[in-house]
Amino acid sequence: METRIALFPLLQAESDRSRLEAEAIEKELLEDYKFGRQQLIEIWGHASAMAVTKVFPLPSLPRKQPTVLVVCGPHQNGAIGLVCARHLRVFEYEPTIFYPKRSPNSLYRDFTTQCEKMDIPFLSYLPTEVQLINDAYNVVIDAILGVDAEPGEVKEPYTSILATLKQIQIPIVSLDVPSGWDVEMGNSEGISPDVLVSLAAPKQCATRFLGRHHFLAGRFLPYDVQKKFELNLPEYPGTECVVSL
């Protein structure tokens, strides 16, 4: 209870990140602090996987097989999903990836290769019969659109994918911004995840998240960046790379 009280200011609009602020933070990390994009994606993907293990530890899963479906989009959020899937495999989950439009970006292709080398299966299509997904998986990771997409600009195959995911009964974990949400205004026609994993800092739409668990992932931001952007981030417990908000 004390943690939730301490974190309440973090969830106010002043400290939540709009799209422009998120881009400015990332630009500062890449250009001034010389983080590599691959490095950032790896940090966020690993932390996202850790958040999944917090909410869905292996012994708690309802199915005998610890199956997880990771749905990846074509941009950076999808690459973070690929890294998340790889780490879940290391943690002895059984991820399956649906990656309908693979990015030509060589960095993202490398993440794909890593998953393939670890024998993580890729689906050729997403079943439209919702019960097939409910029966096959314990949880779905939404790494589709993230902060890069405007809700009104969502096109196929993602409109159909979102329509399917809105109907499933198993839990959804969204990375950074739930797919179909406006990064500032929140949910219009998007999905309703049970878990939200905010990357680096919560975006403004997180104030409208009504799910069960909200995590902040990525314990790496330099203090000067936190101060410059007035992030007001919480303390992470021990050596954890995620913190529950």
LINBEL-V251149 format. One record per pair of residues at least 4 apart in sequence whose C-alpha atoms are under 6 Angstrom apart, sorted by the first residue. I is the first residue (numbers start at 1). J is the second residue. If there is no record, write none. Layout:
I,J  I,J
This chain:
10,15  13,204  15,231  16,202  16,203  16,204  17,21  17,22  17,203  17,204  18,184  18,203  18,204  27,31  28,32  29,33  29,35  30,34  30,35  41,45  41,80  44,48  44,218  45,80  45,83  45,84  46,84  47,217  47,218  47,241  49,84  49,88  52,56  53,57  66,93  66,94  67,94  67,95  67,137  67,138  68,95  68,137  68,138  68,139  68,140  69,95  69,96  69,97  69,140  70,97  70,140  70,141  71,97  71,98  71,142  71,143  72,78  72,81  72,99  72,143  72,144  73,78  73,144  73,145  74,78  74,101  74,102  74,103  77,143  77,146  78,143  78,144  79,108  81,143  85,95  86,115  88,93  89,93  89,94  96,121  96,122  97,122  98,122  98,123  115,120  116,120  130,168  131,135  134,170  139,170  139,171  139,172  140,172  141,172  141,173  142,173  142,174  143,175  145,149  145,179  146,176  146,177  146,179  147,177  151,180  151,181  151,182  155,159  158,162  166,191  171,194  172,193  172,194  173,193  173,195  173,196  174,178  174,196  175,197  176,197  176,198  176,199  179,190  180,189  180,190  181,186  181,187  181,190  182,186  183,205  184,204  184,205  185,205  186,205  194,211  194,212  195,211  195,213  195,214  196,214  197,214  197,215  197,216  198,202  198,216  199,217  200,218  214,244  214,245  215,243  215,244  215,245  216,242  216,243  217,242  218,241  219,241  224,228  226,230  226,231  236,243
